[in-house]
Amino acid sequence: MNLNFTKIKRIHQLGKVPLLIGIVCLLAVSISSCTKSSNTSNTNVPYGLLSVVAAAPDAPAAEFYINSDLVNASPLIYGNYIPYFKSTTGAIKAGFFDTGGLTTIAIDTINIKVNQVYTLFFANLVAKHDFLLTTDTLVSPPNGNASIRLANMSPNAPNVDLVIGGKVIVSNKSYKQVSSFVTIPTSGNDTLKIMQTGTSNLLGVVNAVTVQSEGVYTIWLYGFVNGTNGQGLNANLMQNALF
């Protein structure tokens, strides 16, 4: 599905320039007329948008490249993410390298289509890494609400639920499963819990979250059950867009 930016106020993007700038961009249909990117200055080439989540527990801080273009100005650290950036399209090489850019951590080919939005999850141990590319369908939540999806990026965690305010929002997601975006009420200072499916066993939590009206979010679980040296289970959250 091609993007329709008419109602989007902001897609959270790498750098200081928001994806949509002013009324001209609000009326635009193509990404390329409204974005700036750290990896190219040619605005005549069609693009997609891509974000990257670092969920491989033993991966060092990394530089991320699309083909030969460096994307991130500062190292990508395990558990964190790169907000959306403008990516060339077609079959492209997505690569993680050490911060000197000399040693390959992981590299694979992904396919990006024009005017579509994606997230690339980099998970599992580096030696047997998994790349999971999701298409991010960014749709305005119902008025006064937000939407959220759950991604299970822990290789040895049981199936998981997302629980907010004591209510199961998303249920029964196994490793490498990513839910659809689900409507939730807005709230301030809330706690988002990732629980073992059907139990009270807490696996990951994001505390003191303000869920904005008409915001679109992703929460992901990463790390290992009984992991040590910083590789235990954890969770993180990003706001994909705001309508």
DOKEDO-379074 format. One line per 2 residues: number of its first residue (from 1); for each residue y, x, z of N, C-alpha, C, O. Coordinates in Angstrom, 1 decimal. Atoms other than C-alpha are relative to their C-alpha. Last residue first. Layout:
DOKEDO-379074
NUM	Y X Z Y X Z Y X Z Y X Z ~ ... .
END
This chain:
DOKEDO-379074
243	-0.6 1.0 0.9 12.1 -1.3 13.3 1.2 -0.7 0.5 1.8 -1.5 -0.1 ~ -0.8 1.0 -0.7 11.2 1.9 15.1 0.6 -0.9 -1.0 1.3 -0.5 -1.9 .
241	-1.1 0.6 0.6 8.5 4.3 13.9 0.7 -1.0 0.9 0.1 -1.4 1.9 ~ 0.1 -0.2 1.4 5.6 6.5 14.8 1.3 -0.4 -0.7 1.8 0.2 -1.6 .
239	-0.5 1.2 0.7 6.3 6.8 18.5 0.1 0.3 -1.5 0.8 1.2 -1.9 ~ -1.2 -0.2 0.8 4.0 9.4 19.9 0.5 -1.4 -0.5 -0.3 -2.3 -0.7 .
237	-0.6 1.2 0.7 1.6 9.4 22.8 1.1 0.4 -0.9 1.9 1.3 -0.6 ~ -1.4 -0.1 0.4 -0.7 11.9 24.5 0.4 -1.2 -0.8 -0.4 -1.9 -1.3 .
235	-0.6 0.9 0.9 -3.9 11.9 26.4 1.4 0.3 -0.3 2.1 0.8 0.5 ~ -1.4 0.3 -0.2 -6.1 14.3 28.3 0.4 -1.0 -1.0 -0.4 -1.4 -1.9 .
233	-0.5 1.2 0.7 -9.7 15.3 28.8 1.5 -0.2 0.3 1.9 0.0 1.4 ~ 0.5 1.3 -0.6 -10.5 18.8 29.9 0.7 -1.1 -0.8 1.6 -0.9 -1.6 .
231	0.7 0.7 1.0 -9.9 21.9 27.7 -0.5 -1.4 0.4 -1.3 -2.0 -0.2 ~ -0.9 0.8 0.7 -7.3 23.6 29.9 -0.6 -0.9 -1.1 0.2 -1.5 -1.9 .
229	-1.1 -0.9 0.6 -9.6 26.3 31.1 0.9 -0.8 -0.9 1.2 -0.4 -2.1 ~ -0.7 -0.9 -0.9 -12.5 23.8 31.7 1.0 0.8 -0.8 1.1 0.8 -2.0 .
227	-0.6 -1.2 0.6 -13.9 20.8 29.9 0.7 0.8 1.1 1.3 0.3 2.0 ~ 0.4 -1.2 -0.8 -16.0 18.4 32.0 0.5 1.2 -0.7 0.0 2.3 -0.4 .
225	0.4 0.4 -1.4 -15.5 15.7 29.3 -0.6 1.2 0.7 -1.4 2.0 0.1 ~ 1.5 0.2 -0.2 -13.9 17.5 26.4 -0.2 -0.5 1.4 0.5 -0.2 2.4 .
223	0.7 -0.9 -1.0 -10.4 17.5 25.0 -1.4 -0.4 0.2 -2.0 -1.2 -0.6 ~ 0.4 -1.3 0.5 -8.4 14.7 23.3 -0.6 0.9 1.1 -0.4 0.6 2.3 .
221	0.7 -0.7 -1.0 -7.5 11.0 23.7 -0.5 1.3 -0.6 -1.0 1.3 -1.8 ~ 1.3 -0.6 0.3 -4.9 9.6 21.4 -0.5 0.7 1.2 0.2 1.3 2.1 .
219	0.5 -0.8 -1.2 -2.0 7.2 21.7 -1.4 0.5 -0.3 -2.2 -0.1 -0.9 ~ 1.3 -0.5 0.0 -0.1 6.1 18.6 -0.3 0.7 1.3 0.5 1.5 1.7 .
217	0.5 -1.1 -0.7 3.0 3.9 18.6 -1.4 0.4 -0.3 -2.2 -0.4 -0.7 ~ 1.4 -0.2 0.4 5.1 1.5 16.6 -0.4 1.3 0.6 0.2 2.4 0.4 .
215	0.5 -1.4 0.2 8.4 0.3 18.1 -1.5 0.0 -0.4 -2.2 -0.9 0.0 ~ 0.2 -0.3 1.5 9.7 -3.2 17.5 -0.3 1.4 -0.2 0.0 2.0 -1.3 .
213	0.1 1.1 0.9 10.9 -3.5 21.2 0.0 0.4 -1.5 0.8 1.2 -1.9 ~ -1.1 0.7 0.6 10.5 -0.2 22.9 -0.3 -1.2 -0.9 -1.4 -1.2 -1.5 .
211	0.4 0.5 1.3 7.6 0.8 25.1 1.1 -0.8 -0.6 1.4 -1.9 -0.1 ~ -0.8 1.1 0.4 9.0 2.9 27.9 -0.4 -0.4 -1.4 -0.1 0.3 -2.3 .
209	-0.3 0.2 1.5 6.2 5.0 29.2 0.9 -1.2 -0.1 0.7 -2.2 0.4 ~ -1.4 0.2 0.0 6.0 6.2 32.9 0.5 -0.1 -1.5 1.4 0.6 -1.9 .
207	-0.8 0.7 -1.0 2.5 7.6 32.7 1.5 -0.2 -0.4 2.0 0.5 -1.3 ~ -1.4 -0.4 0.3 0.2 8.6 29.8 0.8 -0.9 1.0 0.9 -2.1 0.8 .
205	-1.1 0.9 -0.4 -3.4 8.5 31.0 1.3 0.6 -0.5 1.5 1.8 -0.5 ~ -1.3 -0.5 0.3 -6.8 9.8 30.0 1.1 -1.0 0.3 0.9 -2.2 0.3 .
203	0.3 -1.3 0.8 -10.5 9.4 31.0 1.4 0.6 -0.4 1.4 1.9 -0.4 ~ -1.2 -0.4 0.7 -10.3 6.7 33.7 -0.2 1.4 -0.6 -0.6 2.3 0.0 .
201	-0.1 -1.5 0.1 -13.7 5.3 34.6 1.2 0.4 -0.8 1.2 0.2 -2.1 ~ -1.3 -0.4 -0.6 -13.1 1.6 35.5 0.1 1.5 0.0 1.0 2.0 0.7 .
199	0.1 -0.5 -1.4 -15.9 0.5 33.1 1.5 0.2 0.5 2.4 0.0 -0.2 ~ 0.7 0.9 -0.9 -16.4 -1.6 29.9 -0.1 0.5 1.5 -0.8 -0.1 2.3 .
197	0.1 1.4 0.4 -15.5 1.2 27.6 -0.8 -0.8 1.0 -1.9 -0.4 1.4 ~ 1.3 0.2 0.6 -14.6 4.4 29.3 -0.3 -1.4 -0.2 0.0 -2.2 0.7 .
195	1.1 0.2 -0.9 -10.9 4.1 30.0 -1.3 0.1 -0.8 -1.4 -0.3 -1.9 ~ 1.1 -0.1 0.8 -7.7 5.3 28.3 -1.2 0.0 0.9 -1.4 1.0 1.6 .
193	1.3 -0.6 -0.5 -4.8 4.2 30.4 -1.1 -0.1 -1.1 -1.2 -1.1 -1.8 ~ 1.0 0.2 1.0 -1.2 3.6 29.4 -1.2 0.7 0.4 -1.2 1.9 0.6 .
191	1.0 -1.0 0.0 1.2 3.3 32.4 -1.1 -0.4 -1.1 -1.6 -1.5 -1.0 ~ 1.4 0.4 -0.1 4.5 1.5 32.1 -1.0 1.1 0.0 -0.6 2.3 -0.3 .
189	0.7 -0.7 -1.1 8.0 2.6 33.0 -1.5 -0.5 0.2 -1.9 -0.6 1.3 ~ -0.6 -1.3 -0.4 9.6 0.0 30.8 -0.8 0.6 1.1 -1.4 -0.1 2.0 .
187	0.0 -0.2 -1.5 7.8 -2.8 28.9 0.7 1.4 0.3 0.8 2.2 -0.6 ~ -0.8 -1.2 -0.4 7.5 -4.3 25.5 0.1 0.1 1.5 0.0 -0.9 2.2 .
185	-1.3 0.3 -0.5 4.6 -6.7 24.9 0.8 1.3 0.3 0.2 2.3 0.6 ~ -0.1 -0.1 -1.4 1.7 -5.4 22.7 1.4 -0.5 0.5 2.4 -0.3 -0.3 .
183	-1.2 0.4 -0.6 0.7 -6.0 19.1 -0.1 0.0 1.5 -1.1 -0.4 2.1 ~ 0.1 1.2 -0.7 -2.2 -3.9 17.8 1.3 -0.4 0.7 1.9 0.5 1.3 .
181	-1.1 0.3 -0.9 -2.1 -1.2 15.2 -0.1 -1.4 0.6 -0.3 -2.3 -0.1 ~ -1.2 0.5 0.7 -5.5 -0.7 13.7 1.1 -0.1 1.1 0.8 0.0 2.3 .
179	-0.2 1.4 0.1 -7.9 1.5 15.7 1.1 -0.4 -0.9 1.9 0.5 -1.3 ~ -1.4 0.3 -0.2 -8.8 5.1 15.1 0.2 -1.5 -0.2 -0.2 -2.0 -1.3 .
177	-0.4 1.3 0.4 -12.4 6.3 15.3 1.5 -0.3 0.5 1.9 0.1 1.5 ~ -0.6 0.1 1.4 -13.0 10.0 15.2 0.3 -1.4 -0.4 0.5 -1.7 -1.6 .
175	-0.7 -1.2 0.6 -15.1 9.9 18.4 0.3 -0.2 -1.5 -0.5 -0.7 -2.3 ~ 0.8 -1.3 -0.1 -16.0 6.4 19.5 0.8 1.1 -0.6 1.9 0.9 -1.2 .
173	-0.2 -1.0 1.1 -13.7 3.4 20.0 -0.7 1.3 0.3 -0.5 1.9 1.4 ~ 1.3 -0.5 0.6 -15.0 0.5 22.1 0.2 0.9 -1.2 -0.4 0.7 -2.2 .
171	1.3 -0.2 -0.7 -11.9 -1.6 22.9 -1.0 0.8 -0.9 -1.0 0.6 -2.1 ~ 0.9 -0.4 1.1 -8.2 -1.9 22.1 -1.3 0.4 0.7 -1.3 1.0 1.8 .
169	-0.7 0.2 1.2 -5.7 -3.8 24.3 -0.8 0.4 -1.2 -0.8 -0.4 -2.2 ~ 0.6 -0.8 1.1 -7.8 -4.2 27.4 0.7 -0.4 -1.3 0.6 -1.5 -1.8 .
167	0.6 0.7 1.1 -5.5 -5.7 30.0 -0.5 0.9 -1.0 0.1 1.9 -1.4 ~ 1.2 0.6 -0.4 -4.7 -4.2 33.4 -0.8 -0.8 -1.1 -1.8 -1.3 -0.8 .
165	-0.3 1.1 -1.0 -1.1 -3.6 32.6 -1.3 -0.7 0.4 -1.2 -1.9 0.6 ~ -1.4 0.0 -0.3 -2.2 -1.5 29.5 0.3 -1.3 0.9 -0.1 -2.4 0.6 .
163	-0.3 1.1 -1.0 -5.8 -0.6 28.9 1.5 0.2 0.4 1.9 1.2 0.8 ~ -1.4 -0.2 -0.4 -7.0 1.3 25.8 0.4 -1.2 0.9 0.3 -2.3 0.5 .
161	-0.9 1.2 0.1 -10.8 1.3 25.7 1.5 0.5 0.3 1.7 1.5 1.0 ~ -1.1 0.2 -0.9 -13.2 4.2 25.1 0.8 -1.3 -0.4 0.7 -1.8 -1.5 .
159	-0.9 0.9 0.7 -16.6 5.1 23.7 1.1 -0.4 1.0 0.9 -0.5 2.2 ~ 0.7 1.2 0.3 -18.0 8.1 25.6 1.0 -0.9 -0.8 2.1 -0.6 -1.0 .
157	-0.3 1.1 -0.9 -16.3 11.4 25.4 -0.8 -1.2 -0.4 -1.2 -1.3 -1.6 ~ 1.1 0.4 -0.8 -18.1 14.3 23.7 0.4 -1.1 1.0 -0.4 -1.3 2.0 .
155	1.3 0.0 0.6 -16.0 15.0 20.6 -1.1 -0.5 0.9 -2.1 -1.0 0.5 ~ 0.9 -0.8 -0.9 -12.7 13.8 22.1 -1.4 0.0 -0.5 -2.0 -1.1 -0.6 .
153	0.1 -1.3 0.6 -10.3 12.6 19.3 -0.8 1.0 0.9 -0.7 2.2 0.8 ~ 0.9 -0.8 -0.8 -10.5 8.9 20.1 -0.3 1.3 -0.7 -1.0 1.3 -1.6 .
151	0.8 -0.9 0.7 -7.4 7.3 18.5 -0.9 0.8 1.0 -0.3 1.4 1.9 ~ 0.7 -1.0 -0.9 -5.8 4.2 19.9 -0.9 0.8 -0.9 -1.6 0.3 -1.8 .
149	1.4 -0.2 0.4 -3.2 2.1 18.1 -0.5 1.1 0.9 0.2 1.9 1.5 ~ 0.6 -1.3 -0.4 0.1 0.6 19.3 -1.4 0.1 -0.6 -2.1 -1.0 -0.8 .
147	1.4 -0.1 0.4 2.5 -2.2 18.4 -0.5 1.4 0.3 0.3 2.4 0.3 ~ 0.3 -1.3 0.6 5.7 -3.4 19.9 -1.4 0.0 -0.5 -2.1 -1.0 -0.4 .
145	1.2 -0.6 -0.3 7.1 -6.9 20.8 0.0 1.4 -0.6 0.9 1.8 -1.3 ~ 0.1 -0.1 -1.4 10.4 -8.7 21.0 -1.3 0.7 0.5 -1.5 0.9 1.7 .
143	-1.3 -0.1 -0.7 10.2 -10.0 17.4 -0.3 0.1 1.6 -0.9 -0.7 2.1 ~ -0.7 1.3 -0.2 6.7 -9.6 16.0 1.2 0.3 0.9 1.2 1.2 1.8 .
141	0.7 1.0 -1.0 5.8 -6.0 15.2 0.8 -1.3 0.1 2.0 -1.3 -0.3 ~ -0.8 0.5 -1.1 7.3 -4.5 12.0 -0.8 -0.9 0.9 -1.3 -1.9 0.5 .
139	-0.5 1.4 0.1 4.6 -2.9 9.9 0.8 -0.4 1.2 0.4 -0.1 2.3 ~ -1.1 0.2 -0.9 3.8 0.8 9.5 0.6 -1.4 -0.3 1.3 -1.5 -1.3 .
137	-0.6 1.2 0.5 0.3 1.1 7.9 1.1 -0.4 1.0 0.8 -1.0 2.1 ~ -0.8 0.7 -1.1 -0.5 4.7 8.8 0.7 -1.2 -0.6 1.7 -1.0 -1.3 .
135	-1.1 0.6 0.6 -3.3 6.0 6.5 0.7 -0.9 1.0 0.1 -1.8 1.6 ~ -0.2 1.5 0.0 -5.5 8.2 8.5 1.2 -0.4 -0.8 2.2 0.3 -0.8 .
133	-1.3 0.5 0.5 -6.7 11.7 7.8 0.0 -1.5 0.0 -0.9 -2.2 -0.6 ~ 0.0 1.5 0.3 -9.4 13.1 10.0 1.4 -0.4 -0.4 2.3 -0.3 0.3 .
131	-1.2 0.5 0.5 -10.1 16.9 9.9 -0.2 -1.5 -0.2 -1.1 -1.9 -0.9 ~ -0.1 1.3 0.8 -13.0 18.0 12.0 1.4 -0.3 -0.4 2.3 -0.2 0.5 .
129	-1.2 0.9 0.0 -13.6 21.5 13.2 -0.2 -1.2 -0.8 -0.9 -1.2 -1.8 ~ 0.6 1.1 0.7 -17.0 23.2 13.6 1.1 -1.2 -0.1 0.8 -2.3 0.2 .
127	1.1 -0.4 0.8 -15.9 26.7 14.5 -0.7 -1.2 -0.7 -1.3 -0.9 -1.8 ~ -0.4 -0.6 1.3 -12.5 25.5 15.6 -1.2 0.3 -0.9 -1.1 0.1 -2.1 .
125	-0.2 -1.4 -0.1 -13.9 23.2 18.3 0.3 0.6 -1.4 -0.2 0.0 -2.4 ~ 1.3 -0.7 -0.3 -13.4 19.5 17.8 0.3 1.5 0.1 1.5 1.9 0.0 .
123	0.8 0.1 -1.2 -10.2 18.0 16.3 -1.2 0.8 0.0 -1.6 1.5 -0.9 ~ 0.8 -1.3 0.0 -7.3 18.3 13.8 -0.8 0.0 1.3 -0.2 0.3 2.4 .
121	0.5 -0.4 -1.3 -5.9 14.7 13.3 -0.9 1.3 -0.2 -1.8 1.2 -1.1 ~ 1.2 -0.9 0.0 -3.9 14.3 10.1 -0.3 0.4 1.4 0.5 1.1 2.1 .
119	0.1 -1.0 -1.2 -1.5 11.3 10.2 -1.3 0.8 -0.2 -2.4 0.2 -0.5 ~ 1.3 -0.4 -0.5 -0.5 9.5 7.0 0.2 0.8 1.3 1.2 1.3 1.6 .
117	-0.2 -0.7 -1.2 2.4 7.6 5.3 -1.4 0.3 0.7 -2.3 -0.6 0.7 ~ 0.9 0.5 -1.1 2.4 6.4 1.7 0.2 1.0 1.2 0.6 2.1 1.1 .
115	-0.5 1.1 -0.8 5.1 6.7 -0.9 -0.9 -0.6 1.0 -0.8 -1.8 1.4 ~ -1.4 0.1 0.0 3.1 8.9 -3.3 0.4 -1.3 0.8 -0.3 -2.3 0.8 .
113	-0.5 0.8 1.1 -0.5 9.5 -2.3 1.5 -0.2 0.1 2.1 -0.1 1.2 ~ -1.2 0.7 -0.4 -1.8 12.4 -0.2 0.5 -0.8 -1.2 0.7 -0.3 -2.3 .
111	-0.7 0.7 1.1 -5.3 13.7 -0.6 1.1 -0.9 0.5 0.9 -1.7 1.4 ~ -0.3 1.4 -0.2 -6.6 16.3 1.8 0.7 -0.6 -1.2 1.3 0.1 -2.0 .
109	-0.8 0.8 1.0 -8.2 19.7 1.2 0.1 -1.4 0.4 -0.9 -2.1 0.8 ~ 0.8 1.0 0.7 -9.3 21.9 4.2 0.9 -0.7 -1.1 2.1 -0.5 -1.1 .
107	-0.6 0.4 1.2 -8.2 24.9 6.2 -0.9 -1.0 -0.7 -2.1 -0.8 -0.7 ~ 0.7 1.0 0.7 -8.9 26.1 9.7 0.8 -0.5 -1.2 2.0 -0.5 -1.2 .
105	0.7 0.8 -1.1 -7.8 28.9 12.0 -0.9 -1.0 -0.7 -2.1 -1.1 -0.3 ~ 0.3 1.5 0.2 -6.9 31.3 9.2 -0.7 -0.5 1.2 -1.7 0.0 1.6 .
103	1.4 0.3 -0.2 -5.5 34.7 10.3 -0.2 -1.5 -0.1 0.6 -2.3 0.5 ~ 0.9 -0.9 0.7 -2.3 36.2 8.8 -1.5 -0.5 0.2 -2.3 -0.2 -0.7 .
101	0.3 0.4 1.4 0.4 33.6 9.5 -1.1 0.8 -0.7 -1.2 0.6 -1.9 ~ -0.5 -1.1 0.9 1.7 35.5 12.5 -0.3 -0.4 -1.4 0.1 0.3 -2.3 .
99	-1.5 0.0 0.1 1.5 32.3 14.5 0.5 1.1 -0.7 1.7 1.1 -1.1 ~ -0.6 -0.5 -1.2 -2.2 31.9 13.8 1.5 0.2 -0.2 2.0 0.2 -1.4 .
97	0.1 -1.4 -0.1 -3.0 29.7 10.8 0.6 0.5 1.3 1.4 -0.2 1.9 ~ -0.5 -0.5 -1.3 -3.7 26.0 10.3 -0.2 1.5 0.1 -1.3 2.0 -0.2 .
95	0.5 -1.2 -0.7 -4.1 24.9 6.7 0.7 0.3 1.3 1.9 0.2 1.4 ~ -0.6 0.1 -1.4 -3.8 21.7 4.7 -0.6 1.1 0.8 -1.8 1.1 1.0 .
93	0.6 -0.8 -1.0 -4.5 22.4 1.0 0.8 -0.2 1.3 2.0 0.1 1.3 ~ -0.8 -1.1 -0.5 -3.4 19.6 -1.3 -0.8 0.7 1.1 -1.7 0.1 1.7 .
91	0.9 -0.8 -0.8 -5.2 17.0 -3.5 0.7 1.3 0.4 1.0 2.2 -0.4 ~ 1.2 -0.5 0.6 -2.4 14.8 -4.7 -0.9 0.7 0.9 -0.8 0.5 2.1 .
89	1.1 1.0 0.1 1.0 14.6 -3.2 -1.1 0.5 -0.8 -1.0 1.6 -1.4 ~ 0.4 0.2 1.4 3.7 16.9 -1.9 -1.3 -0.8 0.0 -2.0 -0.9 1.0 .
87	1.0 -0.8 0.6 4.6 16.3 1.7 -0.2 -0.2 -1.5 0.0 -1.4 -1.9 ~ 0.2 0.4 1.4 7.7 15.1 3.5 -1.0 1.0 -0.6 -0.8 2.2 -0.6 .
85	-0.8 -0.8 0.9 7.5 15.4 7.2 -0.4 -0.3 -1.4 -1.4 -1.0 -1.6 ~ 0.1 0.1 1.5 6.3 13.1 9.9 0.9 1.0 -0.7 2.1 1.2 -0.3 .
83	-0.4 1.3 0.6 6.3 14.4 13.4 -0.1 0.0 -1.5 -0.3 1.0 -2.1 ~ -1.1 -0.1 0.9 4.2 17.5 14.2 0.4 -1.3 -0.5 -0.4 -2.0 -1.0 .
81	0.1 0.5 1.4 1.9 17.0 17.2 1.3 0.4 -0.8 2.3 0.7 -0.2 ~ -1.3 0.4 0.5 1.0 18.2 20.7 -0.1 -0.4 -1.5 -1.3 -0.5 -2.1 .
79	-0.4 1.1 -0.7 -2.3 18.5 22.5 1.3 -0.6 -0.5 1.7 -1.7 -0.1 ~ 1.1 1.0 -0.3 -3.0 22.0 21.4 0.6 -1.1 0.8 1.2 -0.9 1.8 .
77	0.8 -0.3 -1.1 0.3 23.8 20.4 -1.0 -1.2 0.3 -0.7 -2.3 0.0 ~ 0.6 1.3 -0.3 2.0 23.7 17.0 -1.1 0.3 1.1 -2.0 1.1 0.8 .
75	1.4 0.1 0.0 4.2 26.8 16.9 -0.5 -1.4 0.4 0.1 -2.0 1.3 ~ 0.5 -0.6 -1.2 7.9 26.4 16.1 -1.5 -0.3 0.1 -2.0 -1.2 -0.6 .
73	-0.8 -1.2 -0.4 9.5 26.0 12.7 -0.4 0.6 1.3 -0.2 1.8 1.5 ~ -0.6 0.0 -1.4 6.7 23.8 11.5 0.8 1.2 0.3 0.3 2.3 0.0 .
71	-0.6 1.3 -0.4 5.9 23.1 7.8 0.8 0.1 1.3 2.0 -0.3 1.3 ~ 0.0 0.2 -1.5 5.2 26.4 6.1 0.7 -1.2 0.4 1.8 -1.5 -0.1 .
69	-1.3 0.3 -0.7 4.7 26.0 2.4 -0.2 -0.2 1.5 -1.1 -1.0 1.9 ~ -0.6 -1.2 -0.4 1.8 27.7 0.5 1.3 -0.2 0.8 2.0 0.8 1.2 .
67	0.1 -1.1 1.1 -0.4 24.7 0.1 0.6 1.3 0.6 0.1 1.8 1.6 ~ 0.4 0.9 1.1 0.8 22.5 3.0 0.1 0.9 -1.2 1.1 1.3 -1.6 .
65	-0.4 -0.1 1.4 0.9 24.9 5.9 -0.5 -1.1 -0.8 -1.6 -1.5 -0.7 ~ 0.6 0.9 0.9 0.8 24.6 9.7 0.6 0.1 -1.4 1.8 0.0 -1.6 .
63	-0.9 0.4 1.0 1.6 27.5 12.0 -0.8 -0.9 -1.0 -2.0 -0.6 -1.3 ~ 0.2 -0.1 1.5 -0.6 27.5 15.0 1.3 -0.2 -0.8 2.2 -1.0 -0.4 .
61	-1.3 0.5 0.5 -0.8 27.9 18.8 0.0 0.4 -1.5 -0.4 1.5 -1.9 ~ -1.2 -0.6 -0.5 -4.5 28.8 19.4 1.3 -0.7 -0.6 1.2 -1.5 -1.5 .
59	-0.9 -0.5 1.0 -7.3 26.4 18.7 1.2 0.6 0.6 1.8 0.1 1.6 ~ 0.0 -1.5 -0.1 -9.9 26.1 21.5 0.9 0.6 -1.1 0.9 1.8 -1.3 .
57	-0.2 -0.6 -1.3 -9.3 22.4 22.3 0.1 1.5 0.0 0.9 2.1 0.8 ~ 1.2 -1.0 0.0 -8.9 21.1 18.7 0.2 0.8 1.3 1.1 1.7 1.3 .
55	1.0 0.5 -1.0 -6.6 18.0 19.1 -1.2 0.9 0.1 -2.3 0.5 0.6 ~ 0.9 -1.1 -0.3 -3.5 19.2 17.2 -0.9 -0.4 1.2 -0.4 -0.4 2.3 .
53	0.4 0.0 -1.4 -2.0 16.0 15.6 -1.0 1.2 0.3 -2.0 1.3 -0.3 ~ 1.2 -0.8 -0.4 -0.2 16.3 12.3 -0.2 0.1 1.5 0.7 0.4 2.2 .
51	-0.1 -0.6 -1.4 2.2 13.9 10.7 -1.3 0.7 0.3 -2.3 0.4 -0.3 ~ 1.2 -0.5 -0.7 2.4 13.3 6.9 0.4 0.4 1.4 1.4 1.2 1.5 .
49	-0.3 -0.5 -1.3 4.8 11.4 4.6 -1.2 0.3 0.8 -2.2 -0.4 0.7 ~ 0.5 0.9 -1.1 4.2 11.1 0.9 0.6 0.6 1.3 1.2 1.6 1.3 .
47	0.5 -0.4 -1.3 6.3 12.6 -1.8 -0.7 -1.1 0.7 -0.5 -2.3 0.4 ~ 0.5 1.0 -0.8 7.4 12.4 -5.5 -0.7 0.5 1.3 -1.3 1.5 1.2 .
45	1.5 0.0 0.0 9.3 15.4 -6.8 -0.4 -1.1 0.9 0.2 -1.3 2.0 ~ 0.5 0.7 1.2 13.0 15.0 -7.7 -1.5 -0.2 -0.1 -2.0 -0.8 -1.0 .
43	0.1 1.4 -0.3 14.2 15.9 -4.2 -0.4 -0.8 -1.2 -0.5 -2.1 -1.1 ~ 0.1 0.7 1.3 13.4 19.6 -4.6 -0.2 -1.5 0.3 -1.3 -1.9 0.6 .
41	-1.4 0.6 0.2 14.6 21.2 -1.3 0.0 -0.8 -1.3 1.1 -1.3 -1.7 ~ -0.4 0.0 1.4 11.1 22.1 0.0 1.4 -0.6 -0.1 1.8 -1.4 0.8 .
39	0.9 -0.7 0.9 9.2 22.9 3.2 0.4 0.0 -1.5 -0.3 0.5 -2.3 ~ -0.1 -1.4 -0.2 11.6 22.1 5.9 -0.7 0.8 -1.0 -0.6 2.0 -1.1 .
37	1.2 -0.7 -0.6 12.1 18.6 4.7 0.2 1.5 0.1 1.0 2.1 -0.6 ~ -0.2 -1.5 0.1 14.9 16.2 3.9 -1.2 0.6 0.7 -1.8 0.0 1.6 .
35	0.5 -0.9 -0.9 14.3 12.5 3.2 0.4 1.5 -0.2 0.8 1.8 -1.3 ~ -0.6 0.1 -1.3 16.1 9.6 1.7 -0.5 1.0 1.0 0.0 1.0 2.1 .
33	-1.5 0.2 0.1 15.7 9.7 -2.1 0.6 0.1 1.4 1.8 0.1 1.5 ~ -0.7 -1.3 0.4 12.2 11.2 -1.9 1.5 -0.1 0.0 2.1 0.9 0.1 .
31	-0.2 -1.0 -1.0 10.7 8.4 0.1 1.0 1.1 -0.4 1.8 1.5 0.4 ~ 0.7 -1.3 0.1 11.1 5.8 -2.6 0.3 0.8 1.2 1.5 0.8 1.6 .
29	1.5 0.2 0.1 11.9 2.1 -2.2 -0.7 1.3 0.1 -1.9 1.3 0.5 ~ 0.8 -0.8 0.9 15.5 2.5 -1.0 -1.4 -0.4 0.0 -1.9 -0.9 1.0 .
27	0.4 0.8 1.2 17.5 -0.4 0.5 -0.9 0.8 -1.0 -1.3 0.3 -2.0 ~ 0.6 1.2 -0.5 17.6 1.1 4.0 -0.4 -0.8 -1.2 -1.4 -1.6 -1.1 .
25	1.4 -0.3 -0.3 18.3 4.5 2.4 -0.7 -1.3 0.4 -1.9 -1.4 0.2 ~ 0.6 -0.4 1.3 21.6 3.3 0.9 -1.5 0.2 0.2 -2.3 -0.3 -0.6 .
23	0.4 1.2 0.7 22.5 1.4 4.1 -0.7 0.4 -1.3 -1.5 -0.4 -1.8 ~ -1.0 0.9 0.6 22.6 4.5 6.2 -0.6 -1.1 -0.9 -1.8 -1.2 -1.1 .
21	-1.4 -0.3 -0.3 20.1 7.3 6.7 0.9 -1.0 -0.7 1.1 -0.9 -1.9 ~ -0.9 1.0 0.7 16.4 6.6 6.8 1.4 0.2 0.5 1.7 0.2 1.7 .
19	0.5 0.4 1.3 14.0 9.5 7.5 1.0 -0.9 -0.7 1.3 -0.7 -1.9 ~ 1.0 1.1 0.0 16.0 10.8 10.4 -0.3 -0.3 -1.4 0.4 0.0 -2.4 .
17	-0.5 1.0 0.9 17.7 14.3 10.0 -1.1 -1.1 0.0 -2.2 -0.9 -0.4 ~ -1.1 0.8 -0.6 17.2 16.6 13.0 0.4 -1.2 -0.9 1.2 -2.0 -0.4 .
15	-1.4 -0.4 0.3 13.9 18.1 12.0 1.0 -0.9 0.6 0.6 -1.9 1.3 ~ -0.3 -1.4 -0.3 10.4 16.7 11.7 1.4 0.3 -0.4 1.9 0.0 -1.4 .
13	0.2 -1.0 1.0 10.5 12.9 11.4 0.3 1.4 0.5 1.2 1.6 1.3 ~ -0.2 -1.3 -0.7 10.3 9.9 13.6 -0.5 1.1 -0.8 -1.7 1.3 -1.1 .
11	1.3 -0.6 -0.1 10.6 7.0 11.2 0.2 1.4 0.6 1.0 2.2 0.1 ~ 0.2 -1.4 -0.1 13.8 5.1 11.9 -1.5 0.3 0.0 -2.3 -0.4 0.6 .
9	-1.2 -0.7 -0.5 15.5 1.8 11.4 -0.3 1.5 0.0 0.6 2.3 -0.4 ~ 0.3 -1.1 -1.0 12.7 0.3 9.3 1.3 0.7 0.3 2.1 1.1 -0.5 .
7	-0.3 0.4 -1.4 13.6 -3.1 7.8 -0.2 1.1 1.0 -0.1 0.9 2.2 ~ -1.1 0.8 -0.2 13.9 -2.3 4.1 0.4 -0.3 1.4 1.6 -0.3 1.8 .
5	-0.8 -0.5 -1.1 11.6 0.7 4.1 1.1 -1.0 0.4 2.0 -0.6 1.2 ~ -1.2 0.8 0.2 8.8 -0.9 2.0 0.9 0.4 1.2 0.6 -0.1 2.4 .
3	-0.9 0.2 -1.1 6.1 1.7 1.6 1.1 -0.9 -0.4 1.6 -0.9 -1.5 ~ -1.2 -0.8 0.1 3.4 1.4 -1.0 0.9 -0.4 1.1 0.9 -1.5 1.6 .
1	-1.2 0.8 0.0 0.0 0.0 0.0 1.2 0.9 0.0 1.4 1.8 0.8 .
END
